[in-house]
Amino acid sequence: MGGMAQTSADTGISSDDTASPPPRLWAVVLAACAGQFLVVLDVSVVNVALPSMRADLALSGSGLQWVVNAYTLTFAGLMLLGGRAADLFGRKRVFLLGLALFTAASLVGGLAQEPWQLLAARALQGVGAAILAPATLTILTTSVPEGAARTRAVATWSAVGAGGGAAGGLVGGVLTDTLSWRWVLLINVPVGALVLVAAAMWLVESRSAKARRLDTPGALLVTTGLVAVAYGIGQTEAAGWTAPGALGPLAAGLVLLGLFVAVEARASEPLVPLRLFRSRAVSAANVAIFINGLAMFSMWYFLSLYTQNVLDYTPLQAGIALVPQSLSIVVGSKIAPYLMARIGDRHIAVAGSALAAIGYVWQGSGMHGEGGYVTTILGPGILMALGAGLAATPLATIATATKDPSEAGLLSGLFGTGRTMGGALGLAVLSTVAAARIGGEETPESLASGYGLAFSTGAVILAACVVFMFFVLPRTSRQGPT
């Protein structure tokens, strides 16, 4: 999850950015990093708590996936709009608004008594995260002087984001096992309140003179379109692919996404300038990370369900069991630049996805009712996560490479949005695949078989991505040792 760190829609300082030096830079860095940590943590922290949520609120199988997707879809769909809003209305003001909404939604979700209340709260959390996340990095880049100080601040911000993703399973397991699943959401309330007070006291307002308007129609079209498509895919589990209840939302979602493209083509200040996709590097890398996201995002979801529903792990045991996978993603992301300098971006992206695909094959074929930790969880999990980390870094490098510094933030935000959207749609598809195999008989063996089929399907998706990247990604030359 550390790859979600690059979420800002505008990450650099332009010449017309106006800001006064803040009185205490440490407070700026602390507030921005705390906001980023909460946003990234909440992508993964609920996974270990899902079985407890289902038991307590009587969630359906499709409702369970929407606990994750309600957050990720609104987060991804509105993230670029959030970055533009921060430039237009002021980074501090938008940061405070996003954090307040995120904190309030966490409280509502933690106190939810009905499934719809939890899902609505998660969607509102996603909206708050989409407003908050882009402002965190932009606040750093407009508050900390250029040079070594800013480099250290951004490195700290990136590390905190990676740590939030890596810590999600363990934090979720500890809170669910020692308190209850509600605390994976309620823990955001005191932390968010403290950060709100600190940010209100120490952050200084800044905005960009370039920002003129918000592309609200574009943001709403892409978000509602993706939600409709994901909902339609989920409906196929009960109604089948030819039923009106599934085809209707799917068709509506595709129409909305088509309208989004039309709006972006005509907008004077589009959310996503379509001209960016004329670059082979940008278009190919974003398609590749979207396809990767289809398979890789749901890994944590199915492993959390498998460890608890099949192997009878407690939430804490499940969280601890997934720590090596979380660390493997961080390791893969960190060693990728050294390998890229010697072998090339394209080759490392292909190798990373291929390694992940091997892990998915192992995971899918090895899942059964009495699996052992080392061979069923640890071994394939490390391969999958290490491959994910290795693939994400070169794809991000290719997708965000530009000769125009003013486009860097937009390209970064576009890349993060594409990966998260791919992950949300992939979760909908693979959950449907698993449910079809499980049927109505939720025995350990049938559950393991369904989860295994989801991983096997993910392996096919990753294999297709490997072929796509090998032939379509632009060739890059080795840069020599660094």
C-alpha positions in Angstrom: 0.0 0.0 0.0 2.9 2.3 0.2 2.5 3.0 -3.5 -0.6 5.0 -2.6 1.6 7.7 -1.2 1.7 9.6 -4.4 -1.8 11.0 -4.3 -1.5 14.7 -4.8 -3.0 16.3 -7.8 -0.4 19.1 -7.7 2.8 18.2 -5.9 5.1 21.0 -6.9 5.5 24.7 -6.2 4.8 26.9 -9.1 6.1 30.4 -9.4 2.7 31.9 -8.6 2.1 29.9 -5.5 1.8 32.3 -2.6 2.5 31.2 1.0 4.0 32.8 4.1 6.7 30.8 6.0 5.0 28.8 8.8 6.2 29.5 12.3 7.2 25.9 13.0 8.1 23.6 10.2 8.1 20.6 12.4 4.4 21.2 13.1 3.7 21.4 9.3 5.5 18.1 8.7 3.8 16.4 11.6 0.3 17.5 10.5 0.8 16.6 6.9 2.3 13.2 7.8 -0.4 12.4 10.3 -3.1 13.2 7.7 -1.4 11.0 5.2 -1.0 8.1 7.7 -4.7 8.1 8.5 -5.7 8.1 4.8 -3.5 5.2 3.8 -4.1 3.3 7.0 -7.8 3.2 6.4 -7.4 1.5 3.0 -6.1 -1.6 4.7 -7.0 -1.5 8.4 -10.5 -2.8 8.0 -9.5 -6.0 6.2 -8.7 -8.0 9.3 -11.9 -6.7 11.0 -14.2 -7.8 8.1 -15.3 -11.1 9.6 -16.1 -9.4 12.9 -18.1 -6.7 11.1 -20.0 -9.3 9.2 -20.9 -11.3 12.3 -22.0 -8.2 14.3 -24.0 -6.4 11.6 -25.1 -9.4 9.5 -23.4 -8.1 6.4 -23.9 -10.0 3.2 -20.9 -11.2 1.1 -21.4 -8.3 -1.3 -21.9 -5.9 1.6 -18.5 -7.0 3.0 -16.7 -6.1 -0.2 -18.4 -2.7 -0.2 -16.9 -1.9 3.3 -13.7 -1.7 1.3 -14.9 -0.4 -2.0 -17.2 2.4 -0.6 -14.0 4.0 0.7 -11.6 3.2 -2.2 -14.0 4.3 -5.0 -15.0 7.6 -3.6 -11.3 8.2 -2.6 -10.0 7.4 -6.1 -12.8 9.1 -8.0 -12.6 12.4 -6.1 -8.8 12.6 -5.4 -7.9 14.7 -8.4 -10.8 17.1 -7.6 -9.5 17.3 -4.1 -6.1 18.4 -5.3 -7.6 21.1 -7.5 -9.8 22.3 -4.6 -6.8 22.7 -2.4 -5.1 24.9 -5.0 -8.2 27.0 -5.6 -9.6 27.5 -2.0 -6.4 27.2 0.0 -4.4 24.2 1.2 -4.9 24.8 4.9 -8.7 25.3 4.6 -9.1 22.2 2.4 -6.8 20.1 4.7 -9.0 21.0 7.7 -12.2 20.4 5.9 -11.1 16.9 4.6 -9.7 15.9 8.0 -12.9 17.0 9.8 -15.1 15.1 7.4 -12.8 12.0 7.6 -12.9 12.1 11.4 -16.6 12.6 11.6 -17.3 9.8 9.2 -15.0 7.5 11.3 -17.1 8.3 14.3 -20.3 7.5 12.5 -18.9 4.2 11.1 -17.6 3.1 14.5 -21.1 3.6 16.0 -23.0 2.1 13.1 -25.8 -0.3 14.0 -27.0 -1.2 10.5 -25.0 -2.2 7.4 -26.1 0.8 5.4 -24.9 3.1 8.1 -21.4 1.5 8.0 -21.3 1.7 4.2 -22.4 5.3 4.1 -19.8 6.2 6.7 -17.1 4.5 4.6 -18.1 6.4 1.5 -18.0 9.7 3.5 -14.5 8.7 4.8 -13.5 8.2 1.2 -14.7 11.7 0.3 -12.8 13.2 3.3 -9.7 11.3 2.3 -9.9 12.5 -1.3 -10.1 16.1 0.0 -7.4 15.6 2.6 -4.7 13.5 0.8 -3.7 15.8 -2.0 -3.4 18.7 0.4 -0.9 16.8 2.7 1.9 16.7 0.2 1.2 20.1 -1.3 1.3 21.7 2.1 4.8 20.3 2.6 6.1 21.4 -0.8 4.7 24.9 -0.4 5.8 25.3 3.3 9.2 23.7 3.5 12.0 25.6 1.7 13.4 23.9 -1.4 16.5 21.9 -0.9 17.6 19.3 1.7 14.9 20.3 4.2 12.1 19.7 1.7 13.7 16.5 0.5 13.8 15.2 4.1 10.2 16.3 4.7 8.9 14.5 1.5 10.9 11.4 2.3 9.4 11.4 5.8 5.9 11.8 4.3 6.5 8.9 1.8 7.8 6.6 4.6 4.8 7.4 6.8 2.5 6.6 3.9 4.2 3.3 3.3 4.1 2.6 7.0 0.4 3.3 7.1 -0.3 0.7 4.4 2.1 -1.8 6.0 0.7 -1.4 9.5 -2.9 -1.7 8.5 -3.3 -5.4 9.1 -1.5 -5.4 12.4 -3.2 -2.4 13.8 -6.6 -3.8 12.7 -5.8 -7.1 14.3 -4.8 -5.6 17.6 -7.8 -3.3 17.8 -10.3 -5.9 16.8 -8.9 -8.6 19.1 -8.4 -6.4 22.2 -11.4 -4.0 21.9 -13.7 -4.6 18.9 -13.9 -4.0 15.2 -15.5 -0.6 15.9 -12.1 0.7 17.1 -10.5 0.3 13.7 -12.7 3.3 12.8 -13.0 5.0 16.2 -9.2 5.3 16.7 -9.3 7.9 14.0 -11.4 10.2 16.1 -9.0 11.2 18.9 -6.0 11.2 16.4 -8.0 13.3 13.9 -9.1 15.8 16.6 -5.5 16.3 17.8 -4.2 16.8 14.2 -7.1 19.3 13.6 -6.2 21.4 16.5 -2.5 21.4 15.7 -3.1 22.1 12.0 -5.5 25.0 12.8 -2.8 26.5 15.1 0.3 26.0 13.0 -0.5 25.7 9.3 -0.4 28.9 7.2 -2.8 29.3 4.3 -1.5 29.1 0.7 -3.1 28.7 -2.7 -2.1 28.7 -6.4 -2.9 31.6 -8.6 -3.1 29.3 -11.6 -6.3 27.5 -10.3 -9.4 28.9 -11.8 -12.3 26.4 -11.5 -13.2 22.9 -10.4 -14.2 20.2 -12.8 -17.0 18.9 -10.6 -19.1 17.3 -13.4 -16.1 15.3 -14.4 -15.3 14.1 -10.9 -19.0 13.1 -10.2 -19.3 11.3 -13.6 -16.2 9.2 -13.1 -17.0 8.3 -9.5 -20.7 7.4 -10.1 -19.7 5.6 -13.2 -17.2 3.4 -11.4 -19.6 2.8 -8.5 -22.3 1.7 -10.9 -20.0 -0.7 -12.8 -18.7 -2.2 -9.5 -22.3 -2.6 -8.2 -23.4 -4.2 -11.4 -20.5 -6.7 -11.2 -21.5 -7.5 -7.6 -25.1 -8.1 -8.6 -24.0 -10.9 -11.0 -23.2 -13.0 -7.9 -26.9 -13.4 -7.2 -28.6 -12.6 -10.4 -26.2 -13.7 -13.1 -24.5 -11.8 -15.9 -27.6 -11.6 -18.1 -30.1 -10.4 -15.4 -31.5 -6.8 -15.7 -30.4 -6.2 -12.1 -26.8 -6.6 -13.2 -26.9 -5.4 -16.8 -28.7 -2.2 -15.9 -26.0 -0.8 -13.5 -23.2 -2.0 -15.8 -24.7 -0.2 -18.8 -25.4 2.9 -16.8 -21.9 2.9 -15.4 -20.4 2.6 -18.9 -22.6 5.4 -20.2 -21.5 7.6 -17.3 -17.8 6.8 -18.0 -18.4 7.6 -21.7 -19.9 11.0 -20.7 -16.9 11.6 -18.4 -14.6 11.3 -21.4 -16.8 13.6 -23.5 -16.8 16.2 -20.7 -13.1 16.0 -20.3 -12.5 16.5 -24.0 -14.6 19.8 -23.9 -13.7 21.2 -20.5 -11.5 24.3 -20.4 -9.8 23.0 -17.2 -10.4 19.2 -17.3 -9.9 17.0 -14.3 -7.9 14.7 -16.5 -6.5 16.4 -19.7 -6.8 13.7 -22.4 -3.8 15.1 -24.2 -1.7 13.4 -21.5 -2.6 10.0 -23.0 -0.9 10.8 -26.3 2.3 9.9 -24.5 2.9 6.2 -25.0 4.7 6.0 -21.6 1.8 7.7 -19.7 -1.0 5.7 -21.3 0.9 2.3 -21.2 2.0 2.6 -17.6 -1.4 3.7 -16.4 -3.1 0.8 -18.2 -0.5 -1.5 -16.7 -1.0 -0.3 -13.1 -4.8 -0.5 -13.6 -4.5 -4.1 -14.6 -2.1 -4.9 -11.8 -4.5 -3.3 -9.4 -7.3 -5.6 -10.6 -5.4 -8.5 -9.1 -3.1 -7.2 -6.4 -5.4 -4.9 -4.4 -7.7 -7.8 -3.3 -4.8 -9.9 -1.9 -5.2 -8.6 1.6 -9.0 -8.9 1.5 -8.9 -12.7 0.6 -6.0 -13.5 2.9 -7.8 -11.9 5.8 -10.9 -13.9 5.2 -9.0 -17.1 4.6 -6.9 -16.9 7.8 -10.0 -16.2 10.0 -12.9 -18.0 8.2 -10.9 -21.1 7.2 -7.8 -21.4 9.5 -9.6 -20.0 12.6 -7.0 -17.3 13.3 -8.0 -14.6 15.7 -8.0 -11.1 14.2 -4.7 -10.4 16.0 -3.1 -13.7 14.7 -4.3 -12.7 11.2 -2.8 -9.3 11.5 0.6 -10.7 12.6 0.5 -13.4 10.0 0.3 -10.7 7.2 3.1 -8.6 8.5 5.8 -10.3 6.3 3.7 -9.5 3.2 3.4 -5.8 4.2 7.2 -5.6 4.8 7.8 -7.4 1.5 6.0 -4.6 -0.4 8.1 -2.0 1.3 11.3 -4.0 0.5 10.3 -4.4 -3.1 9.6 -0.7 -3.5 13.0 0.2 -1.9 15.2 -2.2 -3.9 13.4 -1.4 -7.2 15.3 1.8 -7.9 18.7 0.0 -7.7 17.6 -2.7 -10.0 16.0 -0.2 -12.4 19.4 1.6 -12.7 21.1 -1.6 -13.8 18.4 -3.4 -15.7 15.9 -0.8 -16.8 12.4 0.3 -15.8 10.5 -1.9 -18.2 12.3 -5.1 -17.3 11.8 -4.6 -13.6 8.1 -3.8 -14.1 7.7 -7.0 -16.1 9.8 -9.1 -13.7 7.8 -7.8 -10.6 4.4 -8.6 -12.1 5.7 -12.0 -13.2 7.0 -12.8 -9.7 3.6 -11.7 -8.3 1.8 -14.0 -10.8 3.9 -16.9 -9.6 2.9 -16.1 -6.1 -0.7 -16.0 -7.1 -0.5 -19.4 -8.8 1.0 -20.8 -5.6 -1.6 -19.2 -3.4 -4.5 -20.2 -5.6 -3.4 -23.9 -5.8 -2.4 -24.2 -2.2 -5.5 -23.0 -0.4 -7.4 -25.7 1.4 -9.3 -26.3 4.6 -6.2 -27.2 6.7 -3.4 -25.1 5.2 -0.1 -24.5 7.0 1.2 -21.0 7.6 4.6 -21.3 5.9 3.4 -23.0 2.7 -0.1 -21.5 2.4 0.4 -18.0 3.7 4.0 -17.0 4.2 5.7 -18.3 1.0 3.2 -17.2 -1.6 2.4 -14.0 0.3 6.0 -12.9 0.2 6.2 -13.6 -3.6 3.0 -11.7 -4.3 3.9 -8.7 -2.2 7.5 -8.5 -3.2 6.4 -8.6 -6.9 3.8 -5.9 -6.3 6.5 -3.6 -4.7 9.0 -4.3 -7.5 6.4 -3.5 -10.3 4.8 -0.4 -8.8 8.0 1.7 -8.6 9.1 1.5 -12.2 5.6 1.9 -13.5 5.2 5.0 -11.4 8.5 6.3 -12.8 7.5 5.7 -16.3 4.0 7.1 -15.8 5.2 10.4 -14.2 8.2 11.1 -16.3 7.7 14.5 -18.0 9.7 17.4 -19.3 7.1 19.8 -18.0 7.4 20.2 -14.2 3.8 21.6 -14.0 2.4 18.2 -15.1 4.3 16.2 -12.5 1.6 16.4 -9.8 -1.2 15.7 -12.2 0.6 12.6 -13.6 1.3 11.4 -10.1 -2.3 11.8 -9.0 -3.6 10.1 -12.2 -1.3 7.1 -11.5 -2.5 6.7 -8.0 -6.2 7.1 -9.1 -5.8 4.5 -11.8 -4.3 1.9 -9.4 -7.0 2.4 -6.8 -9.8 2.3 -9.3 -8.4 -0.9 -10.8 -8.2 -2.4 -7.3 -11.8 -1.5 -6.5 -13.1 -3.0 -9.7 -10.8 -6.0 -9.3 -12.2 -6.7 -5.8 -15.8 -6.6 -7.2 -14.8 -9.1 -10.0 -12.8 -11.5 -7.8 -15.4 -11.4 -5.0 -18.0 -12.5 -7.5 -15.7 -15.3 -8.8 -15.1 -16.5 -5.3 -18.8 -16.4 -4.3 -19.7 -18.4 -7.4 -17.4 -21.2 -6.4 -18.4 -21.1 -2.8 -22.2 -21.2 -3.5 -24.3 -21.4 -0.4 -22.2 -23.9 1.4 -19.7 -21.9 3.6 -17.7 -24.8 4.9 -13.9 -24.3 5.4 -13.2 -26.4 2.2 -15.7 -24.5 0.1 -14.5 -21.2 1.3 -10.9 -22.1 0.7 -11.8 -23.3 -2.8 -13.6 -20.0 -3.6 -10.7 -17.9 -2.3 -8.2 -20.0 -4.2 -10.1 -19.5 -7.4 -10.0 -15.8 -6.8 -6.2 -16.0 -6.6 -5.9 -18.2 -9.7 -8.0 -15.7 -11.6 -5.7 -13.0 -10.3 -2.8 -14.9 -11.7 -4.3 -14.9 -15.2 -4.9 -11.2 -15.0 -1.2 -10.6 -13.9 0.0 -12.9 -16.7 -1.9 -10.8 -19.2 -0.4 -7.7 -17.7 3.1 -9.2 -18.1 2.5 -9.8 -21.8 1.0 -6.3 -22.2 4.0 -4.6 -20.5 6.6 -6.6 -22.4 5.2 -5.5 -25.8 3.7 -2.1 -25.1 5.8 -0.3 -22.4 8.5 1.9 -23.9 12.0 0.5 -23.7 14.2 2.3 -21.2 18.0 2.3 -21.1 20.0 1.4 -18.1 21.3 4.4 -16.2 24.3 2.8 -14.6 24.9 2.3 -10.9 23.7 4.9 -8.5 
